Amino acid sequence: MRYLLRLLLIVFAVSVQADSLDRIGHSNLTLLGEGRLSFLFWDVYDARLYVTDGSYHAEKPFALSVRYLRDFSGTDISKRSIKEMKQQGVSDEAVLKSWEEQLNIIFPDVVVGDEIIGVSDPSGGARFFLNGELIGTILDQTLSRRYFDIWLSEQTSEPELRQSLIRIDR
């Protein structure tokens, strides 16, 4: 019985993931890795990385899904993103201010269960979807790369999550 329940949960999870990618027109991407960000006693979000050829390459299209386990304002998401970029070495305050303004336009308030998927197209920036609906586009390739670096760069503040996403053997 336990095996059957586990199998049904796996089938449901795969179906939900495929549905999310189908809704945004990227059913060609496959799940590479996933992980959960927790802080102290709180689960913050679940993240999943989808790729085209079985491994992560920043110069190839990919999608990063973040399913929120807590409510956040869009401005909090933007501020936290900029803080992470600063910690990774971006120091030009004028650039950071401009990027934060762009992110504030894109990111809405989220509630538990909302999913934001960012799709990186290294030749054309990034598009963002909330629960399958397009919410914004970043044309600035540097901002796009820096945004995804929050999770995928070697300088991430969450190296264990990065390892889970890009499937690095420990």
Rosetta blueprint (number, residue, H / E / L):
1 M L
2 R H
3 Y H
4 L H
5 L H
6 R H
7 L H
8 L H
9 L H
10 I H
11 V H
12 F H
13 A H
14 V H
15 S H
16 V H
17 Q H
18 A H
19 D H
20 S H
21 L H
22 D H
23 R H
24 I L
25 G L
26 H L
27 S L
28 N L
29 L L
30 T E
31 L E
32 L E
33 G E
34 E E
35 G E
36 R E
37 L E
38 S E
39 F E
40 L L
41 F L
42 W E
43 D E
44 V E
45 Y E
46 D E
47 A E
48 R E
49 L E
50 Y E
51 V E
52 T L
53 D L
54 G L
55 S L
56 Y L
57 H L
58 A L
59 E L
60 K L
61 P L
62 F E
63 A E
64 L E
65 S E
66 V E
67 R E
68 Y E
69 L L
70 R L
71 D L
72 F E
73 S L
74 G H
75 T H
76 D H
77 I H
78 S H
79 K H
80 R H
81 S H
82 I H
83 K H
84 E H
85 M H
86 K H
87 Q H
88 Q L
89 G L
90 V L
91 S L
92 D L
93 E H
94 A H
95 V H
96 L H
97 K H
98 S H
99 W H
100 E H
101 E H
102 Q H
103 L H
104 N H
105 I H
106 I H
107 F L
108 P L
109 D L
110 V E
111 V L
112 V L
113 G L
114 D L
115 E E
116 I E
117 I E
118 G E
119 V E
120 S E
121 D E
122 P L
123 S L
124 G L
125 G E
126 A E
127 R E
128 F E
129 F E
130 L E
131 N L
132 G L
133 E E
134 L E
135 I E
136 G E
137 T E
138 I E
139 L L
140 D L
141 Q H
142 T H
143 L H
144 S H
145 R H
146 R H
147 Y H
148 F H
149 D H
150 I H
151 W H
152 L H
153 S L
154 E L
155 Q L
156 T L
157 S L
158 E L
159 P H
160 E H
161 L H
162 R H
163 Q H
164 S H
165 L H
166 I H
167 R L
168 I L
169 D L
170 R L
